[in-house]
Amino acid sequence: MDTRDWRNKARYFDYQGHQIAYWVGENTNARPLLLVHGFPTCAWDWVPVWETLGAQHHLIACDMLGFGLSDKPRSGYSIHLQTDIQTALLNHLGIGEFDALVHDYGVSVGQELLARQQENSAAAGLGKMVFLNGGIFPDQHRARPIQKLGVSPFGFLLGLLFSRKGFGKSFSEVFGPETQPSEAELDAFWEFISHKDGNRITHKLLHYIADRVTHKTRWEAALVAAEDKVGLINGALDPVSGKHAYDRWRATVPNARHHLIETVGHYPQVEAPREVAAKALEWLSD
């Protein structure tokens, strides 16, 4: 599938005056699977696994506020807001019970969903959750230079200077050496990042780093409480949340599922789509 086809398949719903782009799979009679993307990309990340996952699940994915084809306001971002949007999308589609596959930025949304379910405030129908690389444990998150600049007092410079060339260099650094993105793949990622001048607000989206610190205790407790229904598929060579984060997962939730892919980095669903899809489907079907 190319980006034009993906754009043409997008649907939209309104959330508090903002247009949110979303996609649904064709297998509408199967169990729903919510896919939550990472930073700084969008739901396009799921295309490499879309067909395989969609053979067994009714897929639902949106571009969160500030990402991809969705609206990109200049301020007001938080993980809680993004979680509200996921819940609103499920309600919009009339989805009750569902599982979830979450990555990067999306892992915090996933943890917030788990916490709300345990508090009986939302996500009552959430079943299993599969995590991919991300800042599940804030003290294990090794921020990249671009992220450090973005959260500094000079963060606005990131919005001014963030370009296709700079993106390609920094983004490629989180992939494994044998699974580097091609120039065409980088162009596709950048197409969605720069849509509606989204590259100008990149620093605004980095709020999640502070959110993770603020909500660390609650989100990690939610993970422990859900140990019997969560799993982690981790790309070991990820410099941000690779094997060091996988090791923390095993120590924190020893009875949870875990799978390490030794040869890939931060985007396992892009770098090793067959292995990720197969393992996720195995866990979700048990």
N, C-alpha and C positions, 0 to 999 in steps of 0.2 A: 504494500500500500504506500502511495506517495502522499506528500503533505496536502496536495489538492483534494485527493479522495477523502482524507481525514477531515479536512475543513468542511467538505460537503456533507459529511455524516454528522456534523455537530448539531445539537439541539440547544435550546436556551431556555432558562427560566429566570424569573426576577427574584432577587433577594434584596430586600430593603432598598430598592431603586437601582440595584446593580444587576447587569446581565451576566449570568454564569453559564458558560459553555459546558455541555456534558454529552456523553456518548453512552449508548446502551447496546448490548449484544443482542443477537437474534434468537438466542435459545431461551425464550421467555418462560418456558415451563420448568426450567431447571432452578436449582437453588441460587439465589442472588449472591454475587461476590462483588463487594465494593473495593475498588482499586484507588489508593490514595498516593499521589505522586510526591516527588521531592523538589528541592530547591537547586538551581533556579529554573528548572525545566517545567514540565506540565504532563498532562495525560498522554501525550504522544509517546512518552517513555514506555507505555504498556503495549505499543504496537507489536514488538517482537514476540510477545507471549499471548497476544489477544486471541488469535485463532485457536491455539491449543487450549487455553483456559476456557474459551467460549464454547468449546465442544461439550463441556460438562457443567458449565455454570452460566447463569444469566448475569452478564457483566454490566457494571455500572461504574463510570468514572467521570469526574469533572475536572476542569481546570479551576483550581482554587482562585479566590479573589487575588488579583495582582499577577496572575500567571497565564500564559498561553493566550487563548482567545477570549478569556473573560475580561471584564472591566478591570481597570488598573488605577484606582484612586490614588491620590498622592499621600494619603496617611490613613491610619485607623486599623492597622493590621494586628492580629493576635492569633495564637493557636486556638483560643476559645471561640473566636469569630469563625475561623475556618472549620472548626468542629460543628458549629451551629449550621454552617452552609451544607456540610455533608448530611446532617440530620434533616435539614430542609429538603435536600434533593431526594432522600429516601422517602420522605413524606409526600413530596410532589409526585413521585412515581408509585405511591401506594405500597411501598415495600415494608414488610413487617420484620420477618426473620432474614438474617443475612450473615455471611462471613466476610472477612476483610483481608486484604493483602496491602501492606503499607511500606513505604520506602522513604528514607532520608527525613526531610521536613514532615512527611506524612507519618513517621513513627510517633511523633508527638501528638498528632491528631488521633492516632490509634490509641495511645495511652490515655488521652483525655476521654475517648469513647469508653474505654474499659472502666475508668474511674466513675464516669457518669452512670454506667450500668450498675456498678456496685453500690452507688449511692441512690439508686432508683430514681434518677432524675431524667434519664434519657437512654436511648440505645438498648431498650429492653430485649429486643430480638437479636442482639449480637451473639453469634456463636463463636466460631474459631477465628483466630487472628494469626496471620503469618507475617513476620517482620523481615525486611531486607535491611541492608546496611543503613545505619542512621544513628543519631545521637540519643539512643535509649538511655544511656548513662552519661550525664553531662560531664562528669570528671574524666571520661574516656574520650570525649570529643576533641580531636586535634584540629583546630581551626586552620584553614589555609590562609596565606597572606591576604588574599582578596577579601576574605571574611573578616580578618582582623582590621583591615582598613575600613570596611563597611560599618563596623560597630564603633569606630573611633570618632572623636569630634570632627574628623575630616571625612566622614562617611559620604558626604555629599559629592566629594570628588569621584567616588566610585561611579555614581550615577552620571557624572559628566564625562568620565573617561572610558567607561565600559564599552568596548568595541568588539566586533566580530573577531579581530585578530587576537586581542587580549583574552577573550572568552575561549577561543580555540586552544590557546596555550595552557591556561589554568585548568580548563575542563579536562583536557587530555591527561593531565598529571594525576588525576584520581582514578584513571583506568589502569588495568594491568598492562605490562609491557607487550604482551602478545595479543591483546584485545583492544588496541588503540582504535578510536573512532576515525573513520575516513573523513576527508574534507566534505564530501557530500552529506555525511551524517551530521557533522558539525554545522553545516549550512542549515539543515533541517531544524536542529535544536535552536539555532540562533533565530530562525524565521519566527518561531513562536515566542522566544524571549523578547525580541525587539518589536513584536506586534503591539500597536498602540503605544509605542515608545516605552515599553516595559523595561528596557535596559536602563532607563533614566531613574527608575525607582528601585533598582536592585537592593540598595542599602536599606530601604524601608522594609524589605521583606526579611531582613536579618533579625527582626524582633524575636524570632523563635529561639535564638541563642540565650537571650535573657529570660524568656518564658521558661525554658528548660531548667534554668537555675532556680527560678522562683518556685516552680511546681515540682521540683525534684522528688521530695519526700512522698508527695501524694501520688505522683505518676509511677514511681518505683514500687510503692505499696500496691498499686493497682495491678502491676505486672505480677508481683508475687502472688496476689490473691487469685490471679487467673492462670496460674502456672500449668494447670492441667489442660488448657485449651489454647496455648500459644506456642509458637515455634519461631526460630530464627534461621534464615538462610543467609550466610555471610560470605562476601568476597574477601579473602584473606589479605590481598595485596592493597587494599584500600588504605591510603595514608591517614584518612580522617576517622574512619570507624571500622577498621579491618580486624585482624585476628585479636588484637588487644581488647576490642569491644566484645568479640565472640567469647573470649576467655572470661570476661566479666559476666556475660550472660550465663555461662555454665556455672559460675560460682554463685550467682544471685538466684537463679531459678533452675536448680540442678535437675529437677524432674520434667522440665519443659523440653520440647523437641529442639534439635539443633543440627545444622548441616553446614559444613565449611567447604567452600570451593577454593581450592588452593591457588588457582591460576588467574583469578580475576580480581578486579578492584571494586569501586564504589557503586557501580551500576550492574549488578549481576543479571538483572532481567534483560539488559541490552548485550552484555558481554557473553553470557552463557544461557540464552533463553530456553533451550531445550531442557537443560538440567534444572533450572529454576522452576519451570512450568511442571515438569514431572514430579519434583519433590513437593511442590505446593499442592498439586492435585492428590498425591499420595496421602499427605497429612489431612487434607480437607475431607477426603472420602472415608477415612478410618472411622 
